[in-house]
Amino acid sequence: MSHVLHRAARAKPPTAVRAQGLVIEDKEGRRYLDASGGAAVSCLGHGHPRVVEAVRHQAGTLAFAHTGFFTSEPAEQLADLLIGQAPAGIDQVYFTCGGSESVEAALKLARQYFVETGQPQRRHFIARRQSYHGNTLGALAVGGNMWRREPYAPLLMEAHHVAPCFAYRFKEEAESEEAYGARLADELEAKIRELGPETVAAFVAETVVGATAGAVPPVAGYFRRVREVCDRHGVLLILDEVMSGMGRTGTLHACEQEGIAPDIMTIAKGLGAGYQPIGAVLFSRRIMEALLAGSGAFMHGHTYNGHPVACAAGVAVLETLREENLLENVRAMGELMQSRLDARLGQNPHVGDIRGRGLFRAVELVADRESKACFDPALKLNARIKAEAMQRGLMVYPMGGTVDGRQGDHVLLAPPFIVGPSDVETIVERLGEAVEAALASVQR
């Protein structure tokens, strides 16, 4: 019996022993094509020599220096690189060890900003249903994944939720995308007015919704309206790009495609590309100025924040993205993947939607395409697809609860940015076989 508490406590997962490029190999010699980047993490694939060497060199030079005493050259260099490519107005970086920690820090930073500026009554956070912002208690509270929240509900701080921007499921048939986006922005404004604008601290949203609903992009104009609503009421806009950022959707930051800039942004996953655990909170100059004029310190911190080895990995990742022109490949291969998915699965009567941006794509499964009715959750269709894919040497990221936390199934694809045309063909063909086998197993 393993002494490790695995995610599925009754299961014994295969033991990964080595990886290179797009392939992970287990202890038994089985090879798996990583079409999900783990969880949209491994954006450079496995064993990239530049990142490996950066980690090795930094570990041998300065492995650790606590940020209560020192900064480090890798931390300063990575911050400079991030701010040099950040959305307008973003001027500062706070390093963390991952996505949940980034969101937790962002919530505390927003709260402290209002305390520092003499608005301590601003305590409410608004987010969206069917969102995921992490598993720490604050992040879980603002998240809208009901299944994950439910066991811990008595421990969670108060948070408020409005409708997600999920056109396939919730846009009315006769409604234009513009009208749909306006309706959602109006709902957000109504919630702010209901709570009292002077009491609301921030609106938190994934720019492109990740694992909970499956690569759901916003409709055109939605975030511009949201930005206007937040500005009108002095509410901070926090964009969670832990999964959708760092090039995953074809631009370094997903919000670039929306034409807006947030006040606070969270990133992780692709920042370290799996080589080291690292995340970051990017935030505006005005928030930094409030700290400087007030207490002079962010009242938050963890031991491994700004870890030199992790920051060195982040520097190598960003430099590789630029020098190998990988964002262009993300856009090109993303379009190819969409077209191949449409061709392979688009006519399947149980495929309701194929969506996403860049190398962030999802296939949503339905029991009936006309009504968009979901399969019975008890069938665990998403788990069956994962198992069938693994048997075919393919790693994908299926999830259940797509629609409301319980109903719905989808499969998320987020392959490394180094993926090529032949890899895309293999991924789509193996996924097609896995989906068909899983569907056959629930229809017997």
C-alpha positions as CSV (number, residue, x, y, z in Angstrom):
1,M,0.0,0.0,0.0
2,S,1.3,3.5,-0.9
3,H,1.8,6.0,1.9
4,V,0.9,8.8,-0.5
5,L,-2.6,10.1,-0.3
6,H,-3.4,10.2,-4.1
7,R,-6.1,12.4,-5.5
8,A,-8.2,9.3,-6.0
9,A,-7.6,7.6,-2.7
10,R,-8.7,4.1,-3.8
11,A,-6.8,4.2,-7.1
12,K,-3.2,3.3,-7.8
13,P,-2.0,5.6,-10.6
14,P,0.9,4.5,-12.8
15,T,4.3,5.7,-11.7
16,A,5.9,8.2,-14.1
17,V,9.6,7.7,-14.4
18,R,10.8,9.9,-17.3
19,A,9.5,12.3,-19.9
20,Q,10.8,14.1,-23.0
21,G,9.0,16.4,-25.4
22,L,5.4,15.5,-25.5
23,V,5.8,12.0,-24.0
24,I,5.7,10.7,-20.5
25,E,6.8,7.1,-19.8
26,D,5.7,5.1,-16.8
27,K,7.5,2.4,-14.8
28,E,6.1,-0.4,-17.0
29,G,7.4,1.2,-20.1
30,R,4.0,2.6,-21.4
31,R,4.2,5.9,-23.2
32,Y,1.6,8.6,-23.0
33,L,1.2,11.6,-25.3
34,D,0.6,14.6,-23.0
35,A,-2.3,16.4,-24.7
36,S,-3.3,18.3,-21.6
37,G,0.1,19.6,-20.3
38,G,-0.7,17.8,-17.1
39,A,-3.2,20.5,-16.1
40,A,-2.3,23.1,-18.8
41,V,1.1,23.4,-17.1
42,S,3.8,21.8,-19.3
43,C,3.8,24.5,-22.0
44,L,7.3,23.7,-23.2
45,G,6.9,20.0,-23.0
46,H,9.2,17.9,-20.9
47,G,13.0,18.0,-20.6
48,H,13.6,21.3,-22.4
49,P,17.4,21.8,-22.2
50,R,17.3,25.5,-21.6
51,V,15.0,25.4,-18.6
52,V,16.7,22.3,-17.2
53,E,20.1,24.1,-17.3
54,A,18.7,27.2,-15.8
55,V,17.3,25.2,-12.8
56,R,20.6,23.3,-12.4
57,H,22.7,26.4,-12.6
58,Q,20.6,28.4,-10.1
59,A,20.4,25.5,-7.6
60,G,24.2,25.3,-7.6
61,T,24.6,29.1,-7.3
62,L,21.9,30.2,-4.8
63,A,19.2,27.7,-4.0
64,F,17.3,29.7,-1.4
65,A,17.3,33.2,0.1
66,H,14.3,34.1,2.3
67,T,12.6,37.2,1.0
68,G,12.4,38.6,4.5
69,F,16.1,39.2,4.2
70,F,17.0,39.3,0.5
71,T,15.8,39.7,-3.1
72,S,17.6,37.7,-5.8
73,E,18.8,38.3,-9.3
74,P,16.4,35.7,-10.9
75,A,13.4,37.3,-9.0
76,E,14.3,40.8,-10.2
77,Q,14.9,39.6,-13.8
78,L,11.7,37.7,-14.0
79,A,9.7,40.7,-12.6
80,D,11.3,42.9,-15.2
81,L,10.4,40.5,-18.0
82,L,6.8,40.2,-16.8
83,I,6.2,43.9,-16.4
84,G,7.8,44.6,-19.8
85,Q,5.0,42.5,-21.4
86,A,2.2,43.3,-19.0
87,P,-1.2,44.9,-19.8
88,A,-1.4,48.7,-19.5
89,G,-1.1,50.0,-16.0
90,I,0.3,46.8,-14.5
91,D,3.6,47.7,-12.8
92,Q,4.3,45.3,-9.9
93,V,4.8,41.6,-9.2
94,Y,4.3,39.5,-6.1
95,F,5.7,36.0,-6.5
96,T,3.9,32.9,-5.1
97,C,4.3,29.1,-5.5
98,G,1.2,28.4,-7.5
99,G,-2.3,29.3,-8.7
100,S,-4.4,28.9,-5.6
101,E,-1.8,30.9,-3.6
102,S,-1.8,33.6,-6.3
103,V,-5.6,34.0,-6.0
104,E,-5.4,34.0,-2.2
105,A,-2.8,36.8,-2.3
106,A,-4.8,38.8,-4.9
107,L,-7.9,38.7,-2.6
108,K,-5.8,39.9,0.4
109,L,-4.1,42.6,-1.7
110,A,-7.5,43.9,-2.9
111,R,-8.7,44.1,0.7
112,Q,-5.6,45.7,1.9
113,Y,-5.7,48.3,-0.9
114,F,-9.1,49.5,0.4
115,V,-8.0,49.5,4.0
116,E,-4.9,51.6,3.1
117,T,-7.1,54.1,1.1
118,G,-9.6,54.6,3.9
119,Q,-12.4,52.4,2.6
120,P,-12.4,49.5,5.1
121,Q,-16.1,48.9,4.4
122,R,-15.3,47.4,1.0
123,R,-15.3,43.7,1.9
124,H,-17.5,41.9,-0.7
125,F,-16.1,39.9,-3.5
126,I,-18.2,39.0,-6.5
127,A,-17.3,36.1,-8.9
128,R,-19.1,33.9,-11.3
129,R,-20.8,30.5,-11.1
130,Q,-19.0,27.7,-12.8
131,S,-15.6,29.2,-12.2
132,Y,-12.6,27.8,-10.5
133,H,-10.0,29.9,-8.6
134,G,-8.2,27.4,-6.5
135,N,-8.4,25.1,-3.5
136,T,-7.3,27.3,-0.6
137,L,-10.2,28.6,1.4
138,G,-10.3,32.1,0.1
139,A,-9.9,31.0,-3.5
140,L,-12.5,28.2,-3.0
141,A,-14.9,30.8,-1.6
142,V,-14.8,33.0,-4.6
143,G,-14.8,30.0,-6.9
144,G,-18.1,28.9,-8.4
145,N,-17.4,25.1,-8.6
146,M,-20.2,23.9,-6.4
147,W,-18.9,20.3,-6.2
148,R,-15.6,21.5,-4.8
149,R,-17.1,24.0,-2.5
150,E,-19.8,21.9,-0.9
151,P,-17.8,19.9,1.7
152,Y,-16.1,23.0,3.0
153,A,-19.0,25.5,2.8
154,P,-19.0,26.1,6.6
155,L,-15.4,27.2,6.5
156,L,-15.7,29.6,3.5
157,M,-15.9,33.4,3.7
158,E,-18.9,35.1,2.3
159,A,-18.7,35.6,-1.5
160,H,-21.3,36.4,-4.2
161,H,-21.8,34.9,-7.6
162,V,-23.4,36.0,-10.8
163,A,-23.9,34.2,-14.1
164,P,-21.0,32.9,-16.1
165,C,-20.3,34.1,-19.7
166,F,-21.1,30.7,-21.3
167,A,-22.7,31.3,-24.6
168,Y,-23.3,27.7,-25.6
169,R,-25.3,27.0,-22.5
170,F,-26.8,30.2,-21.5
171,K,-27.2,32.7,-24.4
172,E,-30.8,32.8,-25.5
173,E,-31.4,31.6,-29.0
174,A,-32.6,34.9,-30.4
175,E,-30.0,36.9,-28.4
176,S,-27.0,38.4,-30.1
177,E,-23.6,38.0,-28.5
178,E,-23.5,41.7,-27.8
179,A,-26.9,41.6,-26.1
180,Y,-25.9,38.6,-24.1
181,G,-22.7,40.3,-22.9
182,A,-24.6,43.4,-22.0
183,R,-27.2,41.3,-20.0
184,L,-24.4,39.7,-18.0
185,A,-22.7,43.1,-17.3
186,D,-26.1,44.5,-16.2
187,E,-26.4,41.5,-13.8
188,L,-23.0,42.3,-12.3
189,E,-24.0,45.9,-11.9
190,A,-27.3,44.9,-10.3
191,K,-25.4,42.7,-7.8
192,I,-23.0,45.6,-6.9
193,R,-26.0,47.9,-6.3
194,E,-27.7,45.3,-4.3
195,L,-24.7,44.9,-2.0
196,G,-24.0,48.6,-2.0
197,P,-21.3,49.9,-4.3
198,E,-19.3,51.3,-1.4
199,T,-19.0,47.8,0.1
200,V,-17.7,45.9,-2.9
201,A,-14.0,45.3,-3.2
202,A,-13.6,43.3,-6.4
203,F,-15.0,41.2,-9.2
204,V,-13.0,38.1,-9.9
205,A,-13.2,36.2,-13.2
206,E,-11.3,33.8,-15.4
207,T,-10.6,35.5,-18.7
208,V,-11.2,32.2,-20.4
209,V,-12.9,29.7,-18.1
210,G,-10.7,26.6,-17.5
211,A,-11.3,23.2,-16.0
212,T,-14.7,23.7,-14.5
213,A,-16.6,24.5,-17.7
214,G,-14.0,23.6,-20.3
215,A,-12.1,26.4,-22.3
216,V,-15.1,28.8,-22.4
217,P,-14.2,32.1,-24.1
218,P,-16.1,35.3,-23.4
219,V,-18.3,36.8,-26.0
220,A,-17.0,39.8,-27.8
221,G,-17.3,43.0,-25.7
222,Y,-18.2,41.3,-22.5
223,F,-15.1,42.2,-20.6
224,R,-15.1,45.8,-21.9
225,R,-18.5,46.2,-20.3
226,V,-17.4,44.5,-17.1
227,R,-14.4,46.9,-17.0
228,E,-16.8,49.9,-17.4
229,V,-19.1,48.6,-14.6
230,C,-16.1,48.1,-12.2
231,D,-14.7,51.6,-13.0
232,R,-18.1,53.2,-12.5
233,H,-18.3,51.8,-8.9
234,G,-14.7,51.9,-7.9
235,V,-14.5,48.1,-7.9
236,L,-11.2,46.3,-8.6
237,L,-11.2,43.9,-11.5
238,I,-9.2,40.7,-10.7
239,L,-8.6,38.4,-13.7
240,D,-7.6,34.9,-13.0
241,E,-5.3,33.7,-15.8
242,V,-3.7,30.9,-13.9
243,M,-4.8,28.4,-16.6
244,S,-5.6,30.5,-19.6
245,G,-2.6,32.9,-19.4
246,M,1.1,32.8,-20.2
247,G,0.5,32.1,-23.9
248,R,-2.1,29.4,-23.6
249,T,-4.7,31.2,-25.7
250,G,-2.3,32.6,-28.3
251,T,-1.3,35.8,-26.6
252,L,0.9,36.0,-23.5
253,H,-2.1,37.2,-21.5
254,A,-5.6,36.2,-22.5
255,C,-7.0,39.6,-21.7
256,E,-5.0,41.1,-24.6
257,Q,-7.7,39.7,-26.9
258,E,-10.4,41.5,-24.9
259,G,-8.8,44.9,-25.2
260,I,-8.8,45.6,-21.5
261,A,-6.4,45.5,-18.5
262,P,-7.2,44.3,-15.0
263,D,-6.2,45.9,-11.8
264,I,-4.9,42.6,-10.5
265,M,-4.0,39.5,-12.5
266,T,-3.0,36.0,-11.3
267,I,-0.7,33.7,-13.2
268,A,1.0,30.4,-12.6
269,K,1.0,27.0,-14.4
270,G,2.8,28.0,-17.7
271,L,5.0,30.5,-15.9
272,G,7.1,27.6,-14.6
273,A,6.1,25.2,-17.3
274,G,6.1,22.4,-14.7
275,Y,9.9,22.7,-14.1
276,Q,9.4,24.5,-10.8
277,P,6.3,25.5,-8.7
278,I,5.8,29.2,-9.2
279,G,3.0,31.7,-9.7
280,A,2.6,35.5,-9.5
281,V,0.2,38.3,-8.8
282,L,0.6,41.2,-11.2
283,F,-1.0,44.5,-10.1
284,S,-1.3,48.2,-10.9
285,R,0.9,51.1,-9.9
286,R,-2.0,52.7,-8.0
287,I,-2.3,49.7,-5.7
288,M,1.5,49.8,-5.0
289,E,1.3,53.6,-4.3
290,A,-1.5,52.9,-1.8
291,L,0.8,50.5,0.1
292,L,3.7,52.9,-0.1
293,A,1.6,55.8,1.3
294,G,0.1,53.6,4.0
295,S,1.6,50.7,5.9
296,G,4.5,50.2,3.5
297,A,4.1,46.5,3.5
298,F,1.9,43.8,2.0
299,M,0.7,41.9,5.1
300,H,1.0,38.5,3.6
301,G,3.8,36.0,2.8
302,H,4.9,32.4,2.5
303,T,8.3,30.9,3.0
304,Y,9.0,30.0,-0.6
305,N,7.8,33.2,-2.3
306,G,10.2,34.4,-4.8
307,H,12.3,31.2,-4.7
308,P,15.4,31.8,-6.7
309,V,15.4,28.5,-8.5
310,A,11.7,28.8,-9.4
311,C,12.3,32.4,-10.7
312,A,15.3,31.2,-12.8
313,A,13.0,28.6,-14.4
314,G,10.4,31.3,-15.1
315,V,13.0,33.5,-16.8
316,A,14.1,30.6,-19.0
317,V,10.5,29.8,-19.9
318,L,9.7,33.4,-20.9
319,E,12.9,33.7,-22.9
320,T,12.1,30.4,-24.7
321,L,8.6,31.5,-25.6
322,R,10.0,34.6,-27.2
323,E,13.1,33.2,-28.9
324,E,11.4,30.1,-30.3
325,N,8.4,32.2,-31.4
326,L,6.1,29.7,-29.7
327,L,3.0,32.0,-29.4
328,E,2.8,31.9,-33.2
329,N,2.8,28.2,-33.1
330,V,0.1,28.2,-30.4
331,R,-2.2,30.2,-32.7
332,A,-1.4,28.1,-35.8
333,M,-1.7,24.7,-34.1
334,G,-4.8,25.9,-32.2
335,E,-6.6,26.6,-35.4
336,L,-5.5,23.3,-36.8
337,M,-6.7,21.5,-33.7
338,Q,-10.1,23.1,-33.9
339,S,-10.5,22.2,-37.5
340,R,-9.4,18.6,-36.9
341,L,-11.7,18.3,-33.9
342,D,-14.6,19.6,-36.0
343,A,-13.8,17.1,-38.7
344,R,-13.3,14.1,-36.4
345,L,-16.0,14.7,-33.8
346,G,-18.2,17.5,-35.1
347,Q,-20.8,15.2,-36.6
348,N,-21.0,12.9,-33.5
349,P,-24.6,13.3,-32.2
350,H,-23.2,13.4,-28.7
351,V,-20.8,16.2,-29.2
352,G,-22.5,19.4,-28.4
353,D,-19.8,22.0,-28.6
354,I,-16.1,22.3,-29.6
355,R,-14.6,25.5,-28.4
356,G,-11.6,27.4,-27.1
357,R,-8.7,29.6,-28.1
358,G,-5.2,28.8,-29.1
359,L,-4.0,25.5,-27.6
360,F,-6.8,25.6,-25.0
361,R,-9.7,23.6,-26.5
362,A,-12.6,21.6,-25.1
363,V,-15.2,19.1,-26.4
364,E,-18.5,19.1,-24.5
365,L,-20.5,15.9,-24.6
366,V,-24.3,15.8,-24.5
367,A,-26.9,13.0,-24.4
368,D,-29.0,14.9,-27.0
369,R,-27.6,17.6,-29.3
370,E,-31.0,19.2,-30.0
371,S,-31.9,19.8,-26.3
372,K,-28.3,19.9,-25.0
373,A,-29.4,17.5,-22.3
374,C,-26.6,16.1,-20.3
375,F,-25.7,12.5,-19.6
376,D,-26.6,11.1,-16.2
377,P,-23.7,12.0,-13.9
378,A,-23.8,8.5,-12.4
379,L,-22.5,7.2,-15.7
380,K,-19.2,9.1,-15.1
381,L,-18.7,9.6,-18.8
382,N,-15.8,12.0,-18.3
383,A,-13.9,9.4,-16.2
384,R,-14.6,6.7,-18.8
385,I,-13.1,9.0,-21.5
386,K,-10.0,9.6,-19.4
387,A,-9.6,5.8,-18.9
388,E,-10.1,5.0,-22.6
389,A,-7.6,7.8,-23.6
390,M,-5.0,6.5,-21.2
391,Q,-5.4,3.0,-22.6
392,R,-4.6,4.5,-26.0
393,G,-1.5,6.4,-24.7
394,L,-3.2,9.8,-24.5
395,M,-3.4,12.2,-21.6
396,V,-6.4,14.5,-21.7
397,Y,-8.2,16.4,-19.0
398,P,-11.9,15.4,-18.7
399,M,-14.2,16.9,-16.1
400,G,-17.8,16.5,-15.0
401,G,-20.2,19.1,-13.7
402,T,-19.7,21.4,-16.7
403,V,-23.2,23.0,-16.6
404,D,-23.9,23.4,-12.9
405,G,-21.3,21.6,-10.9
406,R,-23.1,18.2,-11.2
407,Q,-24.5,17.9,-14.7
408,G,-22.4,17.9,-17.9
409,D,-19.2,16.3,-19.2
410,H,-16.3,17.8,-21.2
411,V,-12.8,17.0,-22.2
412,L,-10.1,19.7,-22.0
413,L,-7.1,19.8,-24.3
414,A,-4.0,21.9,-23.5
415,P,-0.9,20.4,-25.2
416,P,2.5,21.9,-25.0
417,F,3.3,24.8,-27.2
418,I,5.9,22.8,-29.1
419,V,3.2,20.6,-30.6
420,G,3.3,20.0,-34.4
421,P,0.8,19.1,-37.1
422,S,1.4,15.3,-36.8
423,D,1.1,15.5,-33.0
424,V,-2.3,17.3,-33.5
425,E,-3.5,14.6,-35.8
426,T,-2.5,11.9,-33.4
427,I,-4.1,13.6,-30.4
428,V,-7.4,14.1,-32.2
429,E,-7.5,10.6,-33.6
430,R,-6.8,9.0,-30.2
431,L,-9.3,11.3,-28.5
432,G,-11.9,10.4,-31.1
433,E,-11.4,6.7,-30.5
434,A,-11.6,7.3,-26.7
435,V,-14.8,9.3,-26.9
436,E,-16.5,6.8,-29.1
437,A,-15.4,3.9,-26.9
438,A,-16.7,5.7,-23.8
439,L,-20.0,6.5,-25.4
440,A,-20.4,3.0,-26.5
441,S,-19.8,1.8,-22.9
442,V,-22.6,4.0,-21.5
443,Q,-25.1,3.0,-24.2
444,R,-25.0,-0.7,-23.8
